[in-house]
Amino acid sequence: MRRCVLVGAAAAVFVLSACGSPGDASTADDGAKVATLRSSAPAGESSAAASRPERPRERLGMTAEEYEALLEPYNRCMREQGFDARESRKKAADAAVVAESGDDDGAVRANRICEPQYLPLPPWEKDPANPEARDFAVGVVKCLKGKGVKLVEVSEDGISIALGGENNDALSIRLGMEHMSACEREVAASS
């Protein structure tokens, strides 16, 4: 039985450089210097890569249909690389195992190309790049306990939520899954 229901993923980092050099300040109508911000691509990155659209991001409470629509550009990219992720979700899971082992196959190569641009990032509340993600997970656990889920805790990664304890208590898992979305929305709304 599955214990972790919240997962995290690596987040894209966008660089904004603050005005630190004399050329980065502009003059206001009254003659005062005004600091400005400009975005820039990391050194060595081409302007085509810098203009690449931001990766899509999941939202809390998305339906399965909404998530599938968000995932379609990734699936299309994988098909263009010769791997149909929808045809075999198991192959995608196998690709992750192969990637960890250092072996290389079509799915791994396709994923290396497609993931950085198209694989949706997790909801911000569950993103490891969010410094408040652990607080969100703690709040969701508190909410779930308030709804009668006895065996629930924040996982070792600090973001995922483990349901059912070591013995995968069926009642805790069922209640946790039943109330997870409502608790996530409740905690997000109170933030």
N, CA, C and O of each residue as an XYZ file, in Angstrom:
764
protein
N       0.852     -1.178      0.000
C       0.000      0.000      0.000
C       0.893      1.235      0.000
O       1.942      1.226      0.644
N       0.511      2.286     -0.696
C       1.294      3.506     -0.830
C       1.169      4.355      0.417
O       0.061      4.588      0.902
N       2.311      4.829      0.952
C       2.289      5.651      2.158
C       2.404      7.132      1.862
O       1.678      7.935      2.450
N       3.282      7.506      0.981
C       3.526      8.926      0.737
C       2.602      9.429     -0.352
O       2.522      8.846     -1.433
N       1.911     10.507     -0.064
C       0.993     11.048     -1.051
C       1.398     12.439     -1.515
O       0.892     12.912     -2.532
N       2.273     13.089     -0.816
C       2.777     14.384     -1.259
C       4.195     14.163     -1.733
O       4.999     13.554     -1.028
N       4.510     14.647     -2.913
C       5.858     14.471     -3.430
C       6.439     15.808     -3.808
O       5.706     16.761     -4.073
N       7.728     15.883     -3.834
C       8.409     17.101     -4.230
C       9.214     16.858     -5.492
O       9.462     15.716     -5.877
N       9.611     17.926     -6.118
C      10.442     17.823     -7.316
C      11.407     18.992     -7.317
O      11.204     19.985     -6.617
N      12.427     18.868     -8.085
C      13.388     19.965     -8.192
C      12.696     21.160     -8.824
O      11.876     21.006     -9.729
N      13.021     22.325     -8.355
C      12.379     23.542     -8.865
C      13.303     24.279     -9.806
O      14.524     24.265     -9.652
N      12.698     24.917    -10.777
C      13.479     25.763    -11.675
C      13.836     27.042    -10.931
O      13.034     27.550    -10.147
N      15.003     27.550    -11.166
C      15.440     28.767    -10.495
C      15.574     29.860    -11.539
O      16.241     29.681    -12.558
N      14.957     30.955    -11.286
C      15.031     32.079    -12.197
C      15.861     33.168    -11.543
O      15.633     33.537    -10.391
N      16.810     33.666    -12.282
C      17.765     34.612    -11.738
C      17.308     36.033    -12.040
O      17.087     36.400    -13.193
N      17.177     36.803    -11.004
C      16.941     38.235    -11.161
C      18.163     38.920    -10.587
O      18.555     38.655     -9.450
N      18.753     39.780    -11.351
C      19.912     40.476    -10.810
C      19.489     41.867    -10.378
O      18.885     42.625    -11.137
N      19.819     42.174     -9.153
C      19.470     43.488     -8.618
C      20.452     44.512     -9.168
O      21.571     44.182     -9.560
N      20.012     45.737     -9.186
C      20.869     46.782     -9.726
C      22.026     47.035     -8.769
O      21.831     47.551     -7.668
N      23.201     46.678     -9.184
C      24.361     46.861     -8.332
C      25.411     47.719     -9.012
O      26.318     48.226     -8.351
N      25.304     47.886    -10.299
C      26.309     48.685    -11.005
C      25.701     50.011    -11.409
O      24.478     50.139    -11.471
N      26.530     50.990    -11.684
C      26.026     52.318    -12.017
C      25.060     52.318    -13.187
O      24.162     53.159    -13.228
N      25.207     51.414    -14.133
C      24.320     51.392    -15.285
C      22.945     50.831    -14.974
O      22.058     50.849    -15.828
N      22.761     50.332    -13.760
C      21.497     49.703    -13.406
C      20.544     50.645    -12.688
O      19.468     50.210    -12.280
N      20.879     51.869    -12.522
C      19.992     52.809    -11.854
C      19.444     53.769    -12.903
O      20.115     54.093    -13.883
N      18.239     54.205    -12.683
C      17.666     55.194    -13.588
C      17.356     56.445    -12.780
O      17.323     56.406    -11.550
N      17.134     57.524    -13.455
C      16.892     58.789    -12.781
C      15.405     59.109    -12.810
O      14.772     59.078    -13.866
N      14.856     59.417    -11.642
C      13.443     59.782    -11.538
C      13.279     61.225    -11.999
O      14.262     61.935    -12.210
N      12.024     61.653    -12.154
C      11.735     63.011    -12.616
C      12.350     64.068    -11.715
O      12.713     65.146    -12.186
N      12.474     63.773    -10.416
C      13.019     64.772     -9.497
C      14.545     64.698     -9.391
O      15.133     65.376     -8.549
N      15.194     63.885    -10.232
C      16.644     63.793    -10.255
C      17.219     62.723     -9.342
O      18.421     62.464     -9.390
N      16.399     62.098     -8.515
C      16.897     61.069     -7.600
C      17.167     59.783     -8.366
O      16.476     59.460     -9.333
N      18.183     59.056     -7.917
C      18.484     57.758     -8.518
C      17.469     56.737     -8.000
O      17.180     56.690     -6.805
N      16.937     55.928     -8.904
C      15.944     54.909     -8.550
C      16.512     53.559     -8.950
O      16.929     53.362    -10.091
N      16.526     52.641     -8.010
C      17.030     51.300     -8.306
C      16.040     50.568     -9.203
O      14.826     50.710     -9.056
N      16.570     49.796    -10.119
C      15.717     49.000    -10.994
C      16.180     47.558    -10.968
O      17.331     47.274    -10.636
N      15.298     46.661    -11.313
C      15.634     45.249    -11.429
C      15.556     44.856    -12.883
O      14.676     45.308    -13.615
N      16.479     44.013    -13.298
C      16.398     43.483    -14.648
C      16.656     41.994    -14.557
O      17.467     41.546    -13.746
N      15.973     41.231    -15.383
C      16.228     39.798    -15.378
C      17.297     39.511    -16.406
O      17.387     40.172    -17.440
N      18.104     38.516    -16.103
C      19.159     38.155    -17.037
C      19.331     36.655    -17.030
O      19.047     35.982    -16.039
N      19.799     36.144    -18.146
C      20.086     34.715    -18.240
C      21.433     34.467    -17.585
O      22.308     35.332    -17.611
N      21.605     33.288    -16.997
C      22.909     32.952    -16.442
C      23.982     33.042    -17.524
O      23.704     32.839    -18.706
N      25.193     33.346    -17.112
C      26.302     33.494    -18.054
C      26.407     32.276    -18.952
O      26.345     31.140    -18.481
N      26.565     32.511    -20.229
C      26.738     31.421    -21.176
C      25.438     30.865    -21.729
O      25.473     30.040    -22.641
N      24.309     31.282    -21.216
C      23.041     30.757    -21.713
C      22.611     31.580    -22.922
O      22.683     32.808    -22.908
N      22.172     30.902    -23.946
C      21.777     31.601    -25.170
C      20.483     32.368    -24.956
O      19.718     32.078    -24.036
N      20.250     33.346    -25.813
C      19.014     34.120    -25.685
C      17.803     33.260    -25.989
O      16.718     33.536    -25.477
N      17.953     32.222    -26.811
C      16.834     31.313    -27.082
C      16.465     30.552    -25.822
O      15.281     30.372    -25.537
N      17.457     30.101    -25.060
C      17.178     29.387    -23.816
C      16.609     30.349    -22.780
O      15.735     29.972    -21.999
N      17.097     31.589    -22.766
C      16.605     32.561    -21.796
C      15.147     32.916    -22.064
O      14.419     33.280    -21.141
N      14.712     32.812    -23.330
C      13.328     33.160    -23.648
C      12.399     31.946    -23.579
O      11.209     32.057    -23.875
N      12.942     30.784    -23.188
C      12.149     29.567    -23.058
C      11.033     29.793    -22.039
O      11.265     30.425    -21.008
N       9.838     29.294    -22.307
C       8.752     29.491    -21.349
C       9.014     28.748    -20.044
O       9.703     27.728    -20.021
N       8.464     29.267    -18.978
C       8.587     28.667    -17.660
C       7.906     27.297    -17.631
O       6.881     27.097    -18.282
N       8.482     26.348    -16.871
C       7.867     25.029    -16.736
C       6.494     25.174    -16.109
O       6.279     26.040    -15.261
N       5.558     24.318    -16.529
C       4.232     24.370    -15.912
C       4.308     23.938    -14.448
O       5.232     23.228    -14.052
N       3.350     24.363    -13.661
C       3.312     24.010    -12.242
C       1.921     23.501    -11.880
O       0.909     24.103    -12.240
N       1.890     22.386    -11.164
C       0.628     21.862    -10.645
C       0.036     22.862     -9.663
O       0.748     23.695     -9.102
N      -1.264     22.773     -9.464
C      -1.966     23.539     -8.438
C      -2.615     22.548     -7.485
O      -2.991     21.444     -7.880
N      -2.741     22.947     -6.243
C      -3.466     22.108     -5.291
C      -4.895     21.922     -5.784
O      -5.500     22.858     -6.308
N      -5.427     20.738     -5.621
C      -6.817     20.479     -5.964
C      -7.095     20.266     -7.439
O      -8.258     20.257     -7.842
N      -6.064     20.093     -8.259
C      -6.295     19.837     -9.682
C      -7.003     18.502     -9.851
O      -6.742     17.548     -9.117
N      -7.891     18.447    -10.816
C      -8.519     17.172    -11.146
C      -7.541     16.341    -11.969
O      -6.548     16.857    -12.481
N      -7.832     15.059    -12.088
C      -6.989     14.182    -12.900
C      -6.959     14.673    -14.345
O      -5.919     14.607    -14.999
N      -8.084     15.160    -14.842
C      -8.162     15.656    -16.212
C      -7.316     16.914    -16.383
O      -6.628     17.063    -17.393
N      -7.359     17.811    -15.414
C      -6.545     19.026    -15.489
C      -5.052     18.682    -15.456
O      -4.253     19.282    -16.174
N      -4.690     17.710    -14.615
C      -3.284     17.312    -14.547
C      -2.836     16.671    -15.857
O      -1.737     16.948    -16.336
N      -3.670     15.823    -16.434
C      -3.329     15.194    -17.718
C      -3.131     16.255    -18.794
O      -2.224     16.136    -19.618
N      -3.967     17.291    -18.797
C      -3.818     18.378    -19.768
C      -2.503     19.130    -19.531
O      -1.832     19.525    -20.484
N      -2.140     19.325    -18.270
C      -0.883     19.990    -17.938
C       0.313     19.135    -18.350
O       1.366     19.663    -18.709
N       0.151     17.826    -18.297
C       1.219     16.881    -18.618
C       1.368     16.632    -20.120
O       2.376     16.070    -20.548
N       0.393     17.036    -20.920
C       0.404     16.733    -22.350
C       1.653     17.239    -23.083
O       2.184     16.489    -23.902
N       2.158     18.455    -22.850
C       3.385     18.865    -23.545
C       4.576     17.942    -23.229
O       5.397     17.665    -24.104
N       4.663     17.476    -22.000
C       5.720     16.530    -21.630
C       5.528     15.212    -22.384
O       6.478     14.674    -22.953
N       4.298     14.697    -22.385
C       4.016     13.449    -23.095
C       4.309     13.585    -24.590
O       4.843     12.662    -25.204
N       3.962     14.734    -25.175
C       4.223     14.973    -26.595
C       5.725     14.974    -26.862
O       6.186     14.370    -27.830
N       6.486     15.651    -26.007
C       7.941     15.681    -26.150
C       8.512     14.271    -26.053
O       9.384     13.897    -26.837
N       8.022     13.486    -25.092
C       8.511     12.107    -24.943
C       8.214     11.292    -26.205
O       9.057     10.516    -26.656
N       7.005     11.468    -26.780
C       6.662     10.750    -28.023
C       7.584     11.181    -29.158
O       8.027     10.353    -29.953
N       7.872     12.485    -29.232
C       8.778     12.985    -30.273
C      10.172     12.388    -30.128
O      10.909     12.278    -31.107
N      10.528     12.008    -28.925
C      11.831     11.389    -28.673
C      11.769      9.862    -28.817
O      12.767      9.174    -28.602
N      10.597      9.338    -29.181
C      10.462      7.903    -29.411
C       9.971      7.103    -28.230
O      10.088      5.877    -28.239
N       9.421      7.750    -27.204
C       8.920      7.035    -26.039
C       7.536      7.551    -25.704
O       7.365      8.752    -25.495
N       6.542      6.677    -25.648
C       5.169      7.064    -25.333
C       4.900      6.815    -23.858
O       4.629      5.685    -23.452
N       4.976      7.870    -23.060
C       4.800      7.761    -21.610
C       3.389      7.313    -21.247
O       3.208      6.598    -20.261
N       2.394      7.716    -22.017
C       1.013      7.312    -21.713
C       0.804      5.839    -21.988
O       0.013      5.181    -21.312
N       1.515      5.314    -22.986
C       1.360      3.907    -23.345
C       1.807      3.003    -22.210
O       1.223      1.943    -21.983
N       2.833      3.421    -21.505
C       3.353      2.556    -20.460
C       3.901      3.361    -19.296
O       5.066      3.758    -19.304
N       3.060      3.602    -18.290
C       3.522      4.298    -17.088
C       4.598      3.468    -16.399
O       5.489      4.017    -15.751
N       4.518      2.151    -16.534
C       5.514      1.280    -15.930
C       6.885      1.522    -16.549
O       7.893      1.510    -15.842
N       6.934      1.741    -17.862
C       8.213      2.013    -18.503
C       8.833      3.285    -17.939
O      10.049      3.369    -17.767
N       7.989      4.276    -17.650
C       8.508      5.521    -17.088
C       9.091      5.256    -15.698
O      10.147      5.788    -15.355
N       8.403      4.436    -14.900
C       8.935      4.085    -13.580
C      10.225      3.297    -13.738
O      11.184      3.518    -12.998
N      10.256      2.373    -14.702
C      11.479      1.611    -14.966
C      12.604      2.542    -15.397
O      13.764      2.313    -15.056
N      12.268      3.596    -16.146
C      13.289      4.537    -16.611
C      13.946      5.229    -15.419
O      15.152      5.476    -15.426
N      13.150      5.538    -14.401
C      13.719      6.168    -13.210
C      14.679      5.216    -12.513
O      15.726      5.645    -12.029
N      14.344      3.936    -12.451
C      15.225      2.939    -11.851
C      16.496      2.813    -12.674
O      17.596      2.741    -12.127
N      16.340      2.786    -13.991
C      17.504      2.691    -14.872
C      18.385      3.921    -14.700
O      19.610      3.807    -14.658
N      17.765      5.103    -14.601
C      18.534      6.335    -14.447
C      19.352      6.299    -13.158
O      20.503      6.734    -13.144
N      18.763      5.782    -12.072
C      19.481      5.698    -10.810
C      20.653      4.723    -10.906
O      21.683      4.918    -10.260
N      20.496      3.685    -11.703
C      21.551      2.684    -11.808
C      22.670      3.124    -12.746
O      23.730      2.499    -12.787
N      22.436      4.197    -13.497
C      23.455      4.700    -14.405
C      23.329      4.139    -15.811
O      24.039      4.585    -16.712
N      22.433      3.161    -16.023
C      22.220      2.627    -17.359
C      21.473      3.668    -18.179
O      20.888      4.602    -17.630
N      21.495      3.502    -19.477
C      20.844      4.471    -20.345
C      19.994      3.740    -21.363
O      20.441      2.751    -21.944
N      18.784      4.204    -21.587
C      17.939      3.663    -22.635
C      17.111      4.798    -23.218
O      17.294      5.956    -22.843
N      16.210      4.477    -24.125
C      15.420      5.505    -24.801
C      14.595      6.352    -23.858
O      14.522      7.569    -24.024
N      13.970      5.726    -22.868
C      13.128      6.477    -21.940
C      13.956      7.454    -21.120
O      13.536      8.588    -20.890
N      15.108      7.028    -20.689
C      15.969      7.899    -19.892
C      16.456      9.071    -20.733
O      16.429     10.215    -20.278
N      16.902      8.794    -21.961
C      17.363      9.872    -22.849
C      16.219     10.838    -23.142
O      16.409     12.053    -23.104
N      15.032     10.307    -23.435
C      13.884     11.173    -23.719
C      13.549     12.031    -22.508
O      13.279     13.224    -22.646
N      13.566     11.432    -21.328
C      13.245     12.180    -20.117
C      14.278     13.277    -19.861
O      13.914     14.365    -19.417
N      15.529     13.019    -20.126
C      16.572     14.041    -19.938
C      16.313     15.255    -20.819
O      16.627     16.384    -20.442
N      15.746     15.020    -21.977
C      15.448     16.113    -22.904
C      14.162     16.834    -22.496
O      14.107     18.064    -22.513
N      13.134     16.072    -22.129
C      11.797     16.641    -21.926
C      11.542     17.190    -20.523
O      10.877     18.215    -20.378
N      12.054     16.531    -19.501
C      11.741     16.935    -18.125
C      12.078     18.375    -17.809
O      11.230     19.075    -17.256
N      13.286     18.864    -18.132
C      13.645     20.226    -17.716
C      12.732     21.321    -18.255
O      12.645     22.403    -17.674
N      12.060     21.046    -19.350
C      11.216     22.082    -19.944
C       9.724     21.820    -19.757
O       8.946     22.767    -19.645
N       9.313     20.556    -19.722
C       7.884     20.265    -19.805
C       7.268     19.549    -18.606
O       6.065     19.679    -18.384
N       8.047     18.795    -17.826
C       7.443     18.067    -16.717
C       6.972     19.055    -15.666
O       7.767     19.862    -15.185
N       5.694     19.011    -15.298
C       5.182     20.000    -14.346
C       5.895     19.953    -13.001
O       6.195     18.884    -12.469
N       6.155     21.128    -12.473
C       6.693     21.256    -11.128
C       5.567     20.960    -10.142
O       4.394     21.091    -10.490
N       5.904     20.564     -8.924
C       4.844     20.315     -7.938
C       4.185     21.630     -7.535
O       4.722     22.704     -7.808
N       3.026     21.552     -6.888
C       2.429     22.790     -6.367
C       3.458     23.493     -5.476
O       4.242     22.831     -4.795
N       3.459     24.798     -5.479
C       4.450     25.558     -4.715
C       4.458     25.145     -3.248
O       5.514     25.111     -2.615
N       3.291     24.833     -2.709
C       3.201     24.448     -1.303
C       3.972     23.161     -1.015
O       4.356     22.919      0.129
N       4.205     22.330     -2.040
C       4.885     21.043     -1.873
C       6.272     21.030     -2.509
O       6.909     19.978     -2.572
N       6.738     22.151     -2.969
C       7.998     22.232     -3.694
C       9.179     22.340     -2.728
O       9.177     23.210     -1.857
N      10.187     21.474     -2.865
C      11.365     21.563     -1.997
C      12.062     22.924     -2.072
O      12.776     23.295     -1.140
N      11.874     23.662     -3.144
C      12.479     24.985     -3.272
C      11.752     26.031     -2.414
O      12.270     27.127     -2.202
N      10.569     25.697     -1.928
C       9.792     26.607     -1.095
C      10.252     26.460      0.351
O      10.107     25.382      0.927
N      10.798     27.505      0.949
C      11.270     27.392      2.331
C      10.141     27.140      3.333
O      10.407     26.754      4.472
N       8.909     27.349      2.934
C       7.773     27.129      3.831
C       7.057     25.807      3.566
O       6.001     25.553      4.146
N       7.617     24.960      2.698
C       6.971     23.692      2.360
C       6.832     22.779      3.571
O       5.812     22.104      3.714
N       7.834     22.742      4.446
C       7.734     21.902      5.646
C       6.599     22.400      6.544
O       5.841     21.595      7.085
N       6.478     23.704      6.704
C       5.388     24.256      7.512
C       4.038     23.845      6.935
O       3.106     23.534      7.677
N       3.941     23.846      5.609
C       2.704     23.420      4.954
C       2.406     21.969      5.293
O       1.279     21.634      5.658
N       3.420     21.097      5.172
C       3.232     19.669      5.469
C       2.829     19.467      6.929
O       1.952     18.655      7.222
N       3.462     20.197      7.843
C       3.113     20.087      9.267
C       1.658     20.506      9.482
O       0.932     19.866     10.243
N       1.237     21.565      8.822
C      -0.152     22.016      8.931
C      -1.136     20.988      8.398
O      -2.194     20.778      8.992
N      -0.798     20.342      7.278
C      -1.674     19.313      6.703
C      -1.770     18.123      7.657
O      -2.854     17.572      7.845
N      -0.658     17.723      8.258
C      -0.676     16.617      9.224
C      -1.568     16.965     10.404
O      -2.360     16.135     10.850
N      -1.446     18.182     10.912
C      -2.278     18.625     12.040
C      -3.757     18.576     11.659
O      -4.588     18.115     12.442
N      -4.077     19.043     10.478
C      -5.460     19.023      9.997
C      -5.971     17.587      9.891
O      -7.084     17.291     10.324
N      -5.158     16.695      9.315
C      -5.569     15.298      9.164
C      -5.799     14.642     10.512
O      -6.751     13.879     10.675
N      -4.942     14.929     11.478
C      -5.137     14.378     12.818
C      -6.441     14.891     13.417
O      -7.138     14.159     14.120
N      -6.767     16.152     13.138
C      -8.025     16.725     13.601
C      -9.239     16.067     12.967
O     -10.343     16.160     13.502
N      -9.048     15.410     11.843
C     -10.141     14.714     11.156
C     -10.137     13.220     11.480
O     -10.851     12.445     10.843
N      -9.336     12.815     12.469
C      -9.369     11.434     12.937
C      -8.323     10.502     12.362
O      -8.358      9.301     12.629
N      -7.393     11.027     11.578
C      -6.332     10.175     11.031
C      -5.286     10.001     12.134
O      -4.630     10.964     12.531
N      -5.134      8.774     12.625
C      -4.237      8.531     13.758
C      -2.789      8.373     13.340
O      -1.901      8.927     13.988
N      -2.530      7.635     12.277
C      -1.158      7.359     11.869
C      -0.806      8.182     10.631
O      -0.963      7.732      9.496
N      -0.331      9.391     10.882
C       0.077     10.308      9.822
C       1.223     11.153     10.353
O       1.207     11.586     11.505
N       2.219     11.384      9.503
C       3.366     12.192      9.903
C       4.038     12.775      8.673
O       3.828     12.322      7.548
N       4.854     13.795      8.917
C       5.678     14.346      7.849
C       6.819     13.358      7.648
O       7.456     12.932      8.611
N       7.073     12.997      6.403
C       8.139     12.041      6.085
C       9.511     12.639      6.338
O       9.645     13.832      6.612
N      10.526     11.794      6.244
C      11.900     12.218      6.496
C      12.362     13.324      5.554
O      13.237     14.114      5.910
N      11.779     13.388      4.350
C      12.193     14.431      3.406
C      11.694     15.810      3.811
O      12.101     16.817      3.232
N      10.806     15.859      4.812
C      10.307     17.128      5.323
C       9.159     17.725      4.541
O       8.650     18.783      4.910
N       8.736     17.068      3.462
C       7.681     17.617      2.614
C       6.557     16.608      2.376
O       5.379     16.962      2.396
N       6.931     15.367      2.154
C       5.937     14.319      1.898
C       5.196     13.983      3.184
O       5.688     14.221      4.287
N       4.012     13.429      3.019
C       3.207     13.020      4.162
C       3.024     11.515      4.103
O       2.576     10.968      3.096
N       3.378     10.856      5.197
C       3.266      9.397      5.282
C       1.989      9.037      6.024
O       1.729      9.525      7.124
N       1.210      8.187      5.408
C      -0.043      7.715      6.003
C       0.095      6.241      6.363
O       0.710      5.474      5.623
N      -0.474      5.847      7.493
C      -0.578      4.432      7.830
C       0.503      3.870      8.708
O       0.392      2.724      9.144
N       1.533      4.611      8.987
C       2.596      4.104      9.848
C       3.343      2.942      9.224
O       3.174      2.637      8.044
N       4.180      2.290     10.039
C       5.010      1.180      9.558
C       4.190     -0.004      9.068
O       4.621     -0.729      8.172
N       3.017     -0.203      9.644
C       2.188     -1.355      9.278
C       1.122     -1.019      8.240
O       0.232     -1.828      7.976
N       1.211      0.170      7.654
C       0.236      0.588      6.636
C      -1.202      0.407      7.101
O      -1.999     -0.273      6.455
N      -1.519      1.027      8.234
C      -2.862      0.957      8.803
C      -3.899      1.416      7.774
O      -3.903      2.574      7.356
N      -4.762      0.508      7.380
C      -5.741      0.767      6.317
C      -6.675      1.920      6.657
O      -6.991      2.725      5.781
N      -7.122      2.021      7.896
C      -8.043      3.091      8.278
C      -7.367      4.453      8.157
O      -7.959      5.400      7.637
N      -6.139      4.551      8.633
C      -5.424      5.834      8.533
C      -5.181      6.219      7.074
O      -5.287      7.390      6.709
N      -4.858      5.240      6.253
C      -4.629      5.524      4.836
C      -5.927      5.973      4.173
O      -5.942      6.961      3.439
N      -7.008      5.255      4.430
C      -8.301      5.601      3.819
C      -8.759      6.985      4.252
O      -9.140      7.804      3.415
N      -8.724      7.253      5.565
C      -9.142      8.568      6.056
C      -8.213      9.668      5.559
O      -8.662     10.760      5.209
N      -6.928      9.379      5.532
C      -5.965     10.376      5.052
C      -6.215     10.743      3.605
O      -6.212     11.921      3.248
N      -6.431      9.739      2.768
C      -6.708      9.997      1.354
C      -8.034     10.729      1.178
O      -8.174     11.584      0.304
N      -8.987     10.387      2.007
C     -10.315     11.015      1.929
C     -10.252     12.501      2.277
O     -10.959     13.307      1.672
N      -9.420     12.868      3.237
C      -9.386     14.254      3.727
C      -8.180     15.067      3.246
O      -8.080     16.256      3.552
N      -7.267     14.444      2.502
C      -6.027     15.118      2.095
C      -6.286     16.420      1.336
O      -5.744     17.465      1.698
N      -7.100     16.367      0.297
C      -7.327     17.568     -0.521
C      -7.948     18.691      0.287
O      -7.548     19.848      0.159
N      -8.925     18.355      1.120
C      -9.576     19.379      1.936
C      -8.583     20.005      2.912
O      -8.590     21.220      3.111
N      -7.733     19.186      3.519
C      -6.732     19.720      4.452
C      -5.703     20.581      3.726
O      -5.302     21.629      4.231
N      -5.276     20.140      2.543
C      -4.330     20.953      1.783
C      -4.928     22.319      1.452
O      -4.264     23.346      1.596
N      -6.181     22.324      1.008
C      -6.832     23.601      0.683
C      -6.980     24.459      1.931
O      -6.755     25.668      1.883
N      -7.355     23.845      3.045
C      -7.540     24.575      4.296
C      -6.226     25.229      4.762
O      -6.209     26.400      5.142
N      -5.142     24.466      4.729
C      -3.846     24.983      5.167
C      -3.364     26.056      4.189
O      -2.838     27.080      4.623
N      -3.527     25.849      2.902
C      -3.105     26.843      1.907
C      -3.888     28.146      2.090
O      -3.320     29.231      1.968
N      -5.172     28.045      2.378
C      -6.003     29.232      2.538
C      -5.619     30.022      3.790
O      -5.776     31.242      3.829
N      -5.121     29.334      4.801
C      -4.764     30.024      6.054
C      -3.372     30.624      6.000
O      -2.982     31.353      6.912
N      -2.612     30.333      4.949
C      -1.232     30.854      4.846
C      -1.191     32.256      4.334
O      -0.111     32.830      4.192
